[in-house]
Amino acid sequence: MTPIADTQLLSALNWRYATKKFDPVRKIPAGTWTTLEQTLVLAPSSFGLQPWKFVVVGNPAIRKKLVAASWGQTQPAEASHLVVFAFHQNLGAADVAHFVARIAAVRGVTAESLAPYHNIMVQSLAGAKAGGTLNAWQARQVYIALGQFMAAAALLGVDTCPMEGIVPAQYDEILGLTGTPFTTLCACAAGYRAADDKYAAEPKVRFPAAEVIQHV
């Protein structure tokens, strides 16, 4: 792999902003979108368990319904693409077994040889569930995927807008997630900024590095 230049990375991250108004006509090329979907597939997670589902909403009628479930924000309907980030609730032993089977298949080993790893994961999930932190832990994994998706999009010249100002229960109902192990956490619109989105020209406001980075 050939690393990109430091300046290229920082330029992309400075260019990125939470796009409020998308160009509804301009669409993300199919090849670029396929790449962005792969950045979701490749996102890291605790133990590698991947406790998520990424719902790519292409149906215009469904996306219009999601506007109403987003406090009237229009990004779900206007952006080229919309991804809804859902996390797996109450992850347990069966989910660990499913993951271990996948490891065995991909790496050409036996599931039995992975028993110690399997047991550690089961014990960790059980402990988190007993402590009432399991779902919060798994939800945090989804934000890792969201961050990777947004950074990758910026490097590809694609605008994004992460959205937590939504009604998750309504999203679940509209998307058919109600009654499944998955529930909506947040969404992210992706596409290209409208020429008249005033926020595109606003200076990025960040605290100085010396205020937020501590060296010890």
LOKOL-174766 format. One record per residue: residue number from 1; residue in three letters; x, y, z of N, C-alpha, C in turn. Coordinates in steps of 0.02 Angstrom, whole numbers, plus 50000, padded with zeros to 5 digits. Each point is the difference from the previous one (the first is absolute). Example, Ala and Ser with C-alpha at 12.3 -4.5 7.8 and 13.67 -1.06 7.14 Angstrom:
REM residues 2
+-----+------+-------+-------+-------+-------+-------+-------+-------+-------+-------+
|  nr | rest |   n.x |   n.y |   n.z |  ca.x |  ca.y |  ca.z |   c.x |   c.y |   c.z |
+-----+------+-------+-------+-------+-------+-------+-------+-------+-------+-------+
|   1 |  ALA | 50660 | 49716 | 50390 | 49955 | 50059 | 50000 | 50045 | 50060 | 50000 |
|   2 |  SER | 49982 | 50053 | 49964 | 50042 | 50059 | 50003 | 49961 | 50055 | 50037 |
+-----+------+-------+-------+-------+-------+-------+-------+-------+-------+-------+
REM end
This chain:
REM residues 216
+-----+------+-------+-------+-------+-------+-------+-------+-------+-------+-------+
|  nr | rest |   n.x |   n.y |   n.z |  ca.x |  ca.y |  ca.z |   c.x |   c.y |   c.z |
+-----+------+-------+-------+-------+-------+-------+-------+-------+-------+-------+
|   1 |  MET | 50042 | 49940 | 50000 | 49958 | 50060 | 50000 | 50044 | 50062 | 50000 |
|   2 |  THR | 49982 | 50049 | 49959 | 50036 | 50064 | 49998 | 49962 | 50051 | 50042 |
|   3 |  PRO | 50029 | 50025 | 50053 | 49965 | 50048 | 50042 | 49985 | 50064 | 49962 |
|   4 |  ILE | 49944 | 50033 | 50016 | 49986 | 50065 | 49971 | 50041 | 50052 | 50036 |
|   5 |  ALA | 50007 | 50058 | 49970 | 50039 | 50054 | 50030 | 49963 | 50028 | 50062 |
|   6 |  ASP | 50039 | 50021 | 50049 | 49971 | 50031 | 50060 | 49954 | 50058 | 49981 |
|   7 |  THR | 50024 | 50041 | 49953 | 49962 | 50059 | 49980 | 49934 | 49981 | 49967 |
|   8 |  GLN | 50000 | 49944 | 49963 | 49939 | 49978 | 49967 | 49947 | 49979 | 50051 |
|   9 |  LEU | 50022 | 49965 | 50052 | 49953 | 49979 | 50052 | 49971 | 50060 | 50037 |
|  10 |  LEU | 50043 | 50046 | 50021 | 49976 | 50058 | 50038 | 49956 | 50045 | 49956 |
|  11 |  SER | 50017 | 50005 | 49937 | 49959 | 50040 | 49954 | 49929 | 49972 | 49995 |
|  12 |  ALA | 49995 | 49934 | 49995 | 49934 | 49968 | 49995 | 49960 | 50010 | 50064 |
|  13 |  LEU | 50032 | 49995 | 50057 | 49965 | 50007 | 50064 | 49980 | 50073 | 50013 |
|  14 |  ASN | 50040 | 50047 | 49976 | 49981 | 50070 | 50006 | 49944 | 50018 | 49952 |
|  15 |  TRP | 49997 | 49967 | 49943 | 49948 | 50011 | 49950 | 49933 | 49973 | 50023 |
|  16 |  ARG | 50002 | 49945 | 50039 | 49939 | 49968 | 50023 | 49963 | 50044 | 50050 |
|  17 |  TYR | 49934 | 49999 | 49995 | 49958 | 50033 | 50051 | 49933 | 49964 | 50000 |
|  18 |  ALA | 49960 | 50011 | 50050 | 49934 | 49969 | 50003 | 49954 | 50036 | 49951 |
|  19 |  THR | 49992 | 49972 | 49943 | 49963 | 50032 | 49945 | 49926 | 50006 | 50016 |
|  20 |  LYS | 49976 | 50062 | 50000 | 49930 | 50012 | 50017 | 49955 | 49997 | 49939 |
|  21 |  LYS | 50027 | 50018 | 49942 | 49959 | 50002 | 49939 | 50037 | 49965 | 49944 |
|  22 |  PHE | 49971 | 49946 | 49975 | 50030 | 49961 | 49946 | 49972 | 50020 | 49932 |
|  23 |  ASP | 50040 | 49989 | 49949 | 49977 | 50007 | 49931 | 49959 | 49938 | 49984 |
|  24 |  PRO | 49934 | 50005 | 49992 | 49959 | 49941 | 49990 | 50008 | 49967 | 49932 |
|  25 |  VAL | 50033 | 50035 | 49955 | 50009 | 49975 | 49931 | 50064 | 49959 | 49993 |
|  26 |  ARG | 50052 | 50022 | 50034 | 50065 | 49968 | 49992 | 50004 | 49936 | 50041 |
|  27 |  LYS | 50017 | 49945 | 49968 | 50002 | 49935 | 50033 | 50071 | 49973 | 50006 |
|  28 |  ILE | 50012 | 49962 | 50051 | 50065 | 49967 | 50010 | 50007 | 49945 | 49948 |
|  29 |  PRO | 50055 | 49999 | 49962 | 50010 | 49946 | 49951 | 49998 | 49932 | 50032 |
|  30 |  ALA | 49975 | 49951 | 49963 | 49990 | 49932 | 50027 | 50065 | 49971 | 50028 |
|  31 |  GLY | 50055 | 50010 | 49965 | 50063 | 49973 | 50023 | 50023 | 50030 | 50065 |
|  32 |  THR | 49990 | 50066 | 50007 | 50018 | 50035 | 50062 | 49957 | 49975 | 50057 |
|  33 |  TRP | 49935 | 49991 | 49986 | 49956 | 49976 | 50054 | 50018 | 49929 | 50022 |
|  34 |  THR | 50017 | 49958 | 49953 | 50022 | 49932 | 50017 | 50060 | 50002 | 50046 |
|  35 |  THR | 50046 | 50045 | 49986 | 50059 | 50008 | 50043 | 49979 | 50023 | 50069 |
|  36 |  LEU | 49954 | 50047 | 50005 | 49978 | 50024 | 50065 | 49964 | 49945 | 50040 |
|  37 |  GLU | 49963 | 49958 | 49966 | 49968 | 49944 | 50035 | 50054 | 49953 | 50028 |
|  38 |  GLN | 50054 | 49992 | 49962 | 50053 | 49956 | 50025 | 50035 | 50030 | 50061 |
|  39 |  THR | 50002 | 50067 | 50005 | 50029 | 50029 | 50060 | 49959 | 49983 | 50062 |
|  40 |  LEU | 49935 | 49990 | 49990 | 49957 | 49978 | 50056 | 50015 | 49928 | 50017 |
|  41 |  VAL | 50006 | 49958 | 49949 | 50015 | 49929 | 50011 | 50067 | 49992 | 50037 |
|  42 |  LEU | 50048 | 50044 | 49983 | 50067 | 49994 | 50028 | 50010 | 50036 | 50066 |
|  43 |  ALA | 49947 | 50031 | 50026 | 50007 | 50037 | 50063 | 50020 | 49955 | 50058 |
|  44 |  PRO | 50043 | 50024 | 50044 | 50020 | 49961 | 50058 | 49947 | 50001 | 50054 |
|  45 |  SER | 50001 | 49949 | 50042 | 49953 | 49996 | 50057 | 50032 | 49959 | 50055 |
|  46 |  SER | 49974 | 50008 | 50060 | 50026 | 49963 | 50058 | 49994 | 49925 | 49988 |
|  47 |  PHE | 50056 | 49964 | 50008 | 50005 | 49928 | 49986 | 49990 | 49984 | 49926 |
|  48 |  GLY | 49984 | 50050 | 49959 | 49983 | 49986 | 49930 | 49930 | 49974 | 49991 |
|  49 |  LEU | 49957 | 50009 | 50050 | 49933 | 49970 | 49999 | 49951 | 50032 | 49951 |
|  50 |  GLN | 50014 | 50061 | 49979 | 49958 | 50034 | 49950 | 49926 | 49999 | 50019 |
|  51 |  PRO | 49983 | 50032 | 50056 | 49931 | 49997 | 50025 | 49955 | 50052 | 49967 |
|  52 |  TRP | 49994 | 49997 | 49935 | 49966 | 50053 | 49964 | 49965 | 49977 | 49937 |
|  53 |  LYS | 49959 | 50045 | 49975 | 49970 | 49993 | 49934 | 49998 | 50070 | 49970 |
|  54 |  PHE | 50020 | 50006 | 49937 | 49999 | 50064 | 49965 | 49945 | 49998 | 49948 |
|  55 |  VAL | 49948 | 50037 | 50010 | 49943 | 49999 | 49954 | 50007 | 50058 | 49951 |
|  56 |  VAL | 50012 | 49982 | 49937 | 50006 | 50050 | 49947 | 49931 | 50011 | 49971 |
|  57 |  VAL | 49973 | 50060 | 50009 | 49931 | 50014 | 49982 | 49999 | 50034 | 49932 |
|  58 |  GLY | 49976 | 49965 | 49949 | 49997 | 50027 | 49933 | 49930 | 50019 | 49977 |
|  59 |  ASN | 49950 | 49972 | 50031 | 49930 | 50011 | 49980 | 49980 | 50072 | 50018 |
|  60 |  PRO | 49982 | 50041 | 49949 | 49983 | 50071 | 50013 | 49940 | 50007 | 50048 |
|  61 |  ALA | 49951 | 49956 | 49995 | 49942 | 50005 | 50043 | 50019 | 49988 | 50073 |
|  62 |  ILE | 50044 | 49951 | 50011 | 50022 | 49986 | 50068 | 50042 | 50058 | 50026 |
|  63 |  ARG | 50042 | 50027 | 49958 | 50042 | 50056 | 50022 | 49958 | 50061 | 50017 |
|  64 |  LYS | 49946 | 50010 | 49965 | 49955 | 50056 | 50016 | 49969 | 49990 | 50069 |
|  65 |  LYS | 49982 | 49938 | 50016 | 49973 | 49985 | 50066 | 50052 | 50014 | 50054 |
|  66 |  LEU | 50063 | 49986 | 49984 | 50053 | 50010 | 50050 | 50012 | 50074 | 50014 |
|  67 |  VAL | 49982 | 50044 | 49953 | 50006 | 50072 | 50014 | 49955 | 50018 | 50059 |
|  68 |  ALA | 49939 | 49974 | 50000 | 49954 | 50013 | 50055 | 50025 | 49971 | 50066 |
|  69 |  ALA | 50038 | 49945 | 49995 | 50028 | 49968 | 50060 | 50067 | 50030 | 50019 |
|  70 |  SER | 50019 | 50054 | 49965 | 50064 | 50034 | 50012 | 49988 | 50073 | 50019 |
|  71 |  TRP | 49943 | 50013 | 50031 | 49982 | 50068 | 50022 | 50001 | 50048 | 49941 |
|  72 |  GLY | 49980 | 49975 | 49941 | 49994 | 50043 | 49942 | 50064 | 50014 | 49963 |
|  73 |  GLN | 50056 | 49973 | 50022 | 50063 | 50010 | 49964 | 49994 | 49967 | 49931 |
|  74 |  THR | 50023 | 50035 | 49949 | 49988 | 49976 | 49931 | 50056 | 49958 | 49971 |
|  75 |  GLN | 50055 | 49994 | 50037 | 50057 | 49962 | 49973 | 49981 | 49928 | 49979 |
|  76 |  PRO | 49959 | 49965 | 50038 | 49983 | 49931 | 49979 | 49970 | 49995 | 49931 |
|  77 |  ALA | 49963 | 50051 | 49979 | 49968 | 49999 | 49934 | 50044 | 50031 | 49946 |
|  78 |  GLU | 50040 | 50050 | 50018 | 50037 | 50038 | 49949 | 50068 | 49971 | 49983 |
|  79 |  ALA | 50031 | 49966 | 50047 | 50067 | 49973 | 49988 | 49998 | 49944 | 49948 |
|  80 |  SER | 50057 | 49988 | 49969 | 50005 | 49946 | 49952 | 49986 | 49933 | 50032 |
|  81 |  HIS | 50029 | 49988 | 50059 | 49991 | 49937 | 50035 | 49987 | 50013 | 50074 |
|  82 |  LEU | 49968 | 49952 | 50032 | 49987 | 50003 | 50072 | 50015 | 49933 | 50030 |
|  83 |  VAL | 50042 | 50001 | 50053 | 50015 | 49939 | 50037 | 49972 | 50007 | 50071 |
|  84 |  VAL | 49963 | 49950 | 50021 | 49976 | 49998 | 50069 | 50044 | 49950 | 50038 |
|  85 |  PHE | 50027 | 50022 | 50056 | 50045 | 49959 | 50040 | 49961 | 49970 | 50057 |
|  86 |  ALA | 49996 | 49934 | 50001 | 49963 | 49965 | 50053 | 50048 | 49954 | 50037 |
|  87 |  PHE | 49987 | 49990 | 50064 | 50043 | 49955 | 50039 | 49960 | 49939 | 50023 |
|  88 |  HIS | 50036 | 49947 | 50012 | 49971 | 49936 | 50021 | 49989 | 50002 | 50076 |
|  89 |  GLN | 49938 | 49995 | 50020 | 49983 | 49999 | 50071 | 50010 | 49931 | 50031 |
|  90 |  ASN | 50019 | 49999 | 50064 | 50004 | 49938 | 50038 | 50042 | 49946 | 49965 |
|  91 |  LEU | 50058 | 50021 | 49976 | 50046 | 49953 | 49969 | 50016 | 49944 | 50049 |
|  92 |  GLY | 50003 | 49938 | 49976 | 50010 | 49944 | 50045 | 50040 | 49943 | 49970 |
|  93 |  ALA | 49996 | 49941 | 50032 | 50041 | 49943 | 49982 | 49988 | 49978 | 49928 |
|  94 |  ALA | 49938 | 50003 | 49976 | 49985 | 49978 | 49932 | 50035 | 50046 | 49949 |
|  95 |  ASP | 50003 | 50064 | 50016 | 50033 | 50048 | 49956 | 50076 | 49988 | 50000 |
|  96 |  VAL | 50027 | 49984 | 50057 | 50071 | 49984 | 50004 | 50015 | 49937 | 49959 |
|  97 |  ALA | 49958 | 49950 | 50005 | 50010 | 49938 | 49962 | 49998 | 50014 | 49925 |
|  98 |  HIS | 49955 | 50044 | 49980 | 49995 | 50019 | 49929 | 50065 | 50033 | 49976 |
|  99 |  PHE | 50027 | 50044 | 50042 | 50062 | 50034 | 49983 | 50059 | 49951 | 49998 |
| 100 |  VAL | 50003 | 49956 | 50048 | 50055 | 49951 | 50003 | 49997 | 49955 | 49938 |
| 101 |  ALA | 49941 | 49981 | 49979 | 49993 | 49960 | 49939 | 50027 | 50037 | 49940 |
| 102 |  ARG | 49988 | 50065 | 49998 | 50026 | 50041 | 49945 | 50076 | 50004 | 50001 |
| 103 |  ILE | 50028 | 50008 | 50060 | 50074 | 50000 | 50006 | 50028 | 49935 | 49973 |
| 104 |  ALA | 49970 | 49945 | 50021 | 50025 | 49934 | 49980 | 49997 | 49992 | 49925 |
| 105 |  ALA | 49946 | 50023 | 49969 | 49993 | 49993 | 49928 | 50049 | 50044 | 49962 |
| 106 |  VAL | 50011 | 50061 | 50023 | 50044 | 50047 | 49965 | 50073 | 49981 | 50008 |
| 107 |  ARG | 50018 | 49978 | 50060 | 50071 | 49987 | 50014 | 50019 | 49927 | 49994 |
| 108 |  GLY | 49952 | 49957 | 49984 | 50015 | 49930 | 49988 | 50022 | 49963 | 50062 |
| 109 |  VAL | 49968 | 50016 | 50057 | 50015 | 49965 | 50062 | 49935 | 49969 | 50026 |
| 110 |  THR | 50006 | 49961 | 50053 | 49940 | 49969 | 50028 | 49970 | 50046 | 50053 |
| 111 |  ALA | 49934 | 49995 | 50009 | 49967 | 50038 | 50052 | 50026 | 49979 | 50069 |
| 112 |  GLU | 50017 | 49936 | 50006 | 50025 | 49974 | 50064 | 50065 | 50035 | 50021 |
| 113 |  SER | 50042 | 50015 | 49951 | 50063 | 50032 | 50016 | 49991 | 50072 | 50025 |
| 114 |  LEU | 49941 | 50027 | 49989 | 49985 | 50068 | 50021 | 49962 | 50002 | 50066 |
| 115 |  ALA | 49994 | 49943 | 50033 | 49961 | 49996 | 50062 | 50021 | 50051 | 50053 |
| 116 |  PRO | 50066 | 50010 | 50012 | 50018 | 50049 | 50051 | 49975 | 50071 | 49984 |
| 117 |  TYR | 50006 | 50019 | 49936 | 49976 | 50066 | 49979 | 49924 | 50003 | 50006 |
| 118 |  HIS | 49967 | 49947 | 49979 | 49927 | 49995 | 50005 | 49978 | 50011 | 50073 |
| 119 |  ASN | 50034 | 49967 | 50046 | 49980 | 50004 | 50070 | 50011 | 50069 | 50029 |
| 120 |  ILE | 50055 | 50032 | 49981 | 50014 | 50068 | 50024 | 49944 | 50048 | 49977 |
| 121 |  MET | 49980 | 49993 | 49937 | 49948 | 50045 | 49974 | 49933 | 49988 | 50035 |
| 122 |  VAL | 49983 | 49937 | 50009 | 49936 | 49984 | 50034 | 50000 | 50028 | 50071 |
| 123 |  GLN | 50055 | 49990 | 50034 | 50005 | 50025 | 50069 | 49996 | 50076 | 50003 |
| 124 |  SER | 50032 | 50034 | 49952 | 49999 | 50073 | 49999 | 49930 | 50026 | 49987 |
| 125 |  LEU | 49965 | 49969 | 49953 | 49932 | 50022 | 49985 | 49953 | 49987 | 50059 |
| 126 |  ALA | 50009 | 49942 | 50031 | 49957 | 49983 | 50057 | 50013 | 50049 | 50058 |
| 127 |  GLY | 50062 | 50017 | 50011 | 50016 | 50048 | 50053 | 49971 | 50069 | 49987 |
| 128 |  ALA | 50004 | 50021 | 49937 | 49972 | 50065 | 49981 | 49924 | 50000 | 50007 |
| 129 |  LYS | 49969 | 49944 | 49982 | 49927 | 49996 | 50006 | 49979 | 50002 | 50074 |
| 130 |  ALA | 50037 | 49963 | 50041 | 49985 | 50000 | 50072 | 50008 | 50069 | 50030 |
| 131 |  GLY | 50048 | 50038 | 49974 | 50012 | 50067 | 50026 | 49957 | 50053 | 49967 |
| 132 |  GLY | 49958 | 49980 | 49953 | 49955 | 50048 | 49968 | 50033 | 50045 | 49949 |
| 133 |  THR | 50059 | 49980 | 49975 | 50036 | 50043 | 49953 | 50007 | 49969 | 49930 |
| 134 |  LEU | 49971 | 49941 | 49989 | 50011 | 49964 | 49937 | 49979 | 50041 | 49939 |
| 135 |  ASN | 49939 | 50025 | 50000 | 49976 | 50035 | 49941 | 50037 | 50066 | 49988 |
| 136 |  ALA | 50018 | 50034 | 50054 | 50039 | 50061 | 49993 | 50069 | 49985 | 49970 |
| 137 |  TRP | 50030 | 49945 | 50021 | 50065 | 49980 | 49974 | 49995 | 49986 | 49925 |
| 138 |  GLN | 49948 | 49963 | 49980 | 49994 | 49983 | 49929 | 49983 | 50062 | 49958 |
| 139 |  ALA | 49960 | 50045 | 50029 | 49983 | 50061 | 49963 | 50063 | 50041 | 49986 |
| 140 |  ARG | 50047 | 50001 | 50047 | 50061 | 50038 | 49990 | 50041 | 49973 | 49941 |
| 141 |  GLN | 49994 | 49935 | 49987 | 50036 | 49972 | 49943 | 49975 | 50031 | 49934 |
| 142 |  VAL | 49936 | 50015 | 49998 | 49970 | 50027 | 49939 | 50029 | 50068 | 49984 |
| 143 |  TYR | 50015 | 50039 | 50052 | 50029 | 50066 | 49988 | 50070 | 49995 | 49969 |
| 144 |  ILE | 50035 | 49946 | 50014 | 50065 | 49989 | 49968 | 49989 | 49993 | 49925 |
| 145 |  ALA | 49950 | 49961 | 49980 | 49985 | 49991 | 49929 | 49978 | 50066 | 49968 |
| 146 |  LEU | 49960 | 50039 | 50036 | 49978 | 50064 | 49974 | 50060 | 50046 | 49987 |
| 147 |  GLY | 50046 | 50003 | 50048 | 50059 | 50043 | 49991 | 50042 | 49979 | 49941 |
| 148 |  GLN | 50009 | 49934 | 49992 | 50039 | 49975 | 49943 | 49966 | 50017 | 49934 |
| 149 |  PHE | 49934 | 49992 | 49998 | 49962 | 50015 | 49940 | 50007 | 50074 | 49981 |
| 150 |  MET | 49994 | 50044 | 50048 | 50004 | 50072 | 49986 | 50070 | 50021 | 49978 |
| 151 |  ALA | 50051 | 49972 | 50032 | 50068 | 50018 | 49980 | 50016 | 49974 | 49930 |
| 152 |  ALA | 49978 | 49939 | 49985 | 50011 | 49972 | 49934 | 49963 | 50041 | 49947 |
| 153 |  ALA | 49939 | 50021 | 50016 | 49961 | 50040 | 49953 | 50036 | 50065 | 49985 |
| 154 |  ALA | 50027 | 50032 | 50051 | 50036 | 50063 | 49990 | 50060 | 49990 | 49954 |
| 155 |  LEU | 50036 | 49945 | 50009 | 50057 | 49986 | 49957 | 49980 | 49988 | 49928 |
| 156 |  LEU | 49938 | 49978 | 49990 | 49974 | 49988 | 49932 | 49962 | 50061 | 49972 |
| 157 |  GLY | 49999 | 50055 | 50038 | 49966 | 50059 | 49977 | 49925 | 49997 | 50005 |
| 158 |  VAL | 49976 | 49958 | 50047 | 49928 | 49992 | 50010 | 49980 | 50033 | 50065 |
| 159 |  ASP | 49947 | 50040 | 49998 | 49976 | 50034 | 50060 | 49957 | 49954 | 50042 |
| 160 |  THR | 49999 | 50012 | 50066 | 49959 | 49961 | 50045 | 49969 | 50045 | 50053 |
| 161 |  CYS | 49947 | 49974 | 50030 | 49970 | 50033 | 50058 | 49977 | 49947 | 50049 |
| 162 |  PRO | 50035 | 49991 | 50057 | 49978 | 49953 | 50050 | 49937 | 50027 | 50034 |
| 163 |  MET | 49953 | 49957 | 50015 | 49936 | 50022 | 50026 | 49980 | 49960 | 50061 |
| 164 |  GLU | 50000 | 50033 | 50058 | 49971 | 49971 | 50060 | 49933 | 50032 | 50017 |
| 165 |  GLY | 49984 | 50055 | 49966 | 49936 | 50033 | 50012 | 49944 | 49963 | 49963 |
| 166 |  ILE | 49989 | 49938 | 50021 | 49950 | 49958 | 49969 | 49961 | 49965 | 50055 |
| 167 |  VAL | 49945 | 49968 | 49981 | 49961 | 49961 | 50048 | 50012 | 49926 | 49985 |
| 168 |  PRO | 50046 | 49968 | 50037 | 50019 | 49932 | 49984 | 49942 | 49951 | 49994 |
| 169 |  ALA | 49952 | 50004 | 50045 | 49944 | 49953 | 49998 | 49960 | 50007 | 49936 |
| 170 |  GLN | 49993 | 50061 | 49975 | 49965 | 50011 | 49937 | 50042 | 49974 | 49942 |
| 171 |  TYR | 50064 | 50010 | 50002 | 50044 | 49972 | 49949 | 49993 | 49924 | 49998 |
| 172 |  ASP | 50001 | 49970 | 50059 | 49993 | 49927 | 50004 | 49936 | 49976 | 49967 |
| 173 |  GLU | 49946 | 50035 | 50014 | 49935 | 49981 | 49972 | 49999 | 50008 | 49925 |
| 174 |  ILE | 50026 | 50056 | 49976 | 49999 | 50014 | 49928 | 50045 | 49951 | 49962 |
| 175 |  LEU | 50056 | 49981 | 50030 | 50049 | 49957 | 49966 | 49990 | 49926 | 50013 |
| 176 |  GLY | 49949 | 49983 | 50040 | 49987 | 49930 | 50014 | 50048 | 49968 | 50050 |
| 177 |  LEU | 50031 | 50041 | 50041 | 50046 | 49974 | 50051 | 49965 | 49981 | 50064 |
| 178 |  THR | 49940 | 50027 | 50010 | 49963 | 49984 | 50061 | 49989 | 49925 | 50005 |
| 179 |  GLY | 50016 | 49972 | 50059 | 49991 | 49928 | 50009 | 50060 | 49959 | 49979 |
| 180 |  THR | 50052 | 50033 | 49973 | 50062 | 49965 | 49982 | 50052 | 50014 | 50055 |
| 181 |  PRO | 50058 | 49967 | 49997 | 50051 | 50014 | 50050 | 50031 | 50070 | 49992 |
| 182 |  PHE | 49986 | 50034 | 49945 | 50033 | 50063 | 49986 | 49955 | 50060 | 50014 |
| 183 |  THR | 50032 | 50055 | 50021 | 49963 | 50062 | 50012 | 50042 | 50059 | 49976 |
| 184 |  THR | 49967 | 50051 | 49974 | 50033 | 50058 | 49973 | 50038 | 50039 | 50053 |
| 185 |  LEU | 50061 | 50020 | 49983 | 50040 | 50043 | 50044 | 50005 | 50070 | 49971 |
| 186 |  CYS | 50018 | 50005 | 49937 | 50008 | 50064 | 49967 | 49997 | 49989 | 49925 |
| 187 |  ALA | 50007 | 50053 | 49962 | 50000 | 49995 | 49927 | 50054 | 50044 | 49972 |
| 188 |  CYS | 50016 | 49990 | 49937 | 50049 | 50044 | 49967 | 49980 | 50009 | 49928 |
| 189 |  ALA | 49987 | 50063 | 49982 | 49986 | 50017 | 49930 | 50066 | 50010 | 49964 |
| 190 |  ALA | 50002 | 49981 | 49936 | 50061 | 50007 | 49961 | 49983 | 50023 | 49930 |
| 191 |  GLY | 50041 | 50043 | 49972 | 49989 | 50026 | 49933 | 50046 | 50058 | 49987 |
| 192 |  TYR | 49972 | 50053 | 49971 | 50040 | 50059 | 49983 | 49964 | 50063 | 50022 |
| 193 |  ARG | 50037 | 50044 | 50031 | 49971 | 50061 | 50027 | 49968 | 50043 | 49946 |
| 194 |  ALA | 49945 | 50033 | 50018 | 49967 | 50047 | 49955 | 50043 | 50063 | 49995 |
| 195 |  ALA | 49998 | 50032 | 49942 | 50040 | 50060 | 49990 | 49982 | 50056 | 50048 |
| 196 |  ASP | 49938 | 50000 | 50024 | 49978 | 50054 | 50044 | 49997 | 49979 | 50073 |
| 197 |  ASP | 50034 | 49946 | 50019 | 50002 | 49981 | 50071 | 50049 | 50047 | 50034 |
| 198 |  LYS | 49974 | 50047 | 50038 | 50042 | 50052 | 50031 | 50051 | 49972 | 50048 |
| 199 |  TYR | 49986 | 49940 | 50028 | 50046 | 49972 | 50049 | 50065 | 49975 | 49969 |
| 200 |  ALA | 50000 | 49990 | 49934 | 50060 | 49975 | 49967 | 50058 | 50050 | 50005 |
| 201 |  ALA | 49984 | 50064 | 50003 | 50052 | 50052 | 50001 | 50018 | 50023 | 50070 |
| 202 |  GLU | 49964 | 49974 | 50050 | 50014 | 50021 | 50068 | 50067 | 49971 | 50024 |
| 203 |  PRO | 50041 | 50040 | 50034 | 50063 | 49973 | 50026 | 49987 | 49944 | 50050 |
| 204 |  LYS | 50042 | 49949 | 49998 | 49993 | 49944 | 50047 | 50023 | 50023 | 50069 |
| 205 |  VAL | 49959 | 49990 | 50049 | 50015 | 50023 | 50068 | 50023 | 49940 | 50042 |
| 206 |  ARG | 50063 | 50001 | 50020 | 50028 | 49948 | 50042 | 50044 | 50032 | 50053 |
| 207 |  PHE | 50004 | 49971 | 50059 | 50045 | 50024 | 50051 | 50072 | 49987 | 49977 |
| 208 |  PRO | 50048 | 50040 | 50022 | 50070 | 49989 | 49982 | 50023 | 49931 | 50023 |
| 209 |  ALA | 50046 | 49972 | 49963 | 50026 | 49934 | 50017 | 50027 | 49998 | 50071 |
| 210 |  ALA | 50031 | 50053 | 50021 | 50030 | 50002 | 50068 | 49946 | 49995 | 50054 |
| 211 |  GLU | 49938 | 50017 | 49984 | 49947 | 49998 | 50049 | 49968 | 49931 | 50005 |
| 212 |  VAL | 50003 | 49961 | 49945 | 49964 | 49936 | 50000 | 50047 | 49939 | 49997 |
| 213 |  ILE | 50063 | 50011 | 49986 | 50048 | 49944 | 49997 | 50050 | 50008 | 50057 |
| 214 |  GLN | 50006 | 49949 | 50041 | 50046 | 50002 | 50057 | 50054 | 49947 | 49989 |
| 215 |  HIS | 50062 | 50021 | 50007 | 50058 | 49955 | 49994 | 50026 | 49985 | 50070 |
| 216 |  VAL | 50008 | 49936 | 50017 | 50026 | 49983 | 50066 | 50059 | 49953 | 49993 |
+-----+------+-------+-------+-------+-------+-------+-------+-------+-------+-------+
REM end
